Amino acid sequence: MATHKSSEKRAKQDIKKTLVNKMNVSKSKTTTKKVRDAVTAGDKKTAAEHLSAAQSDLRKLAKTGVIKKKTAARRTSRLALQINNLK
């Protein structure tokens, strides 16, 4: 348990930041799932629209250090590859 005033404040901030990070990761997973659902349905136009939102979410997570930059790039690349393989 935190005993100093500054460590108590840091503990509170950590809790808030953890919640924000969880929310953003969840949002990213949702947009990624929308892209995959559109790919499964064969709708290239909708998938491309959702891909831009997914790219944005992944970049924001990478920028803030929630996920690594290469992880975001890999996930974006794989989604784009799935869309490009649609006929």
QUIDA-V101151 format. One record per residue. NEAR is the number of other ideal C-beta (glycine too) atoms within 10 Angstrom. Layout:
NEAR ; NEAR
//
This chain:
5 ; 11 ; 6 ; 8 ; 8 ; 8 ; 11 ; 12 ; 11 ; 12 ; 11 ; 11 ; 10 ; 10 ; 9 ; 9 ; 12 ; 10 ; 10 ; 11 ; 15 ; 11 ; 10 ; 16 ; 14 ; 9 ; 15 ; 22 ; 12 ; 13 ; 18 ; 21 ; 12 ; 17 ; 25 ; 16 ; 13 ; 21 ; 19 ; 10 ; 11 ; 10 ; 15 ; 15 ; 10 ; 16 ; 23 ; 15 ; 14 ; 23 ; 21 ; 11 ; 16 ; 26 ; 19 ; 13 ; 21 ; 23 ; 15 ; 15 ; 21 ; 18 ; 11 ; 12 ; 9 ; 18 ; 18 ; 11 ; 13 ; 9 ; 13 ; 21 ; 14 ; 12 ; 19 ; 20 ; 10 ; 13 ; 21 ; 16 ; 9 ; 16 ; 20 ; 9 ; 9 ; 14 ; 4
//
